[in-house]
Amino acid sequence: MDKPFKINDVVWVFITLAVIGLVYYLISNNIIPGPSAIIQKNITPTISLEQSPPPEGSQVACTLEAKICRDGVTVVGREGPDCEFAKCPGEKQCPQDIMTCSDGSFVMRQEPDCEFAPCPE
């Protein structure tokens, strides 16, 4: 036997439809933000790959890496605001520029005279 609807069932259906209608009205008239606006707002990442300089007077923490100098004995670490390796004793620091070879490859300057490395043939 089928169970007839009770008054409570009809009231709950009416209340549910009224709430759904009210929410639809509020969203469609931009009175409250819809789910897509909330989701879009929360998943918009802000990523910056640019490194900003540290504030004046602040300290910079460099990574704990070491470079073995040409003499094979002396070891230097990173220092300064740019965290570059310290100069090895008796060696000069070559500029970090590159040269484009005729075949499209690149070569860098080499110590001790800081001349560009020869291009591959």
Steps between C-alpha positions, in 0.01 A plus 500: 500500500615843419546732789320834448689824538476658837466872557857512640639362173321766297620776734865384472479490119349850497769637735778338295367646174458841662862499625631390160294773331623764743866403450452501121342846517782640719774358275336602171456860622861515626387554855728216615792351302437171330715188547702569185601846628609353831696217337658731244603742774659226710700325227658800332869457588741787518844376406796726439824358364680830541729519799453822688796653681505463876395804704776741599683393813374140489731201496519252213540127560701329225494128430779299660686400185875488452727555201844340484755743359752412227776435754296198617532598866312824552123487535275808482131546571225734388489854638361847451153620413497302172637179660777466240801280573787687660810553287769240537836636613719594203222455242312776329128480441408483131183670376208260468415590139463261207587506131290345224699283259429473126334159549255646755671360810620716790836528677597677822817672615766280657758568766781596539498757214120539476501440125204328335537125458551393138184426303442137397595429140 
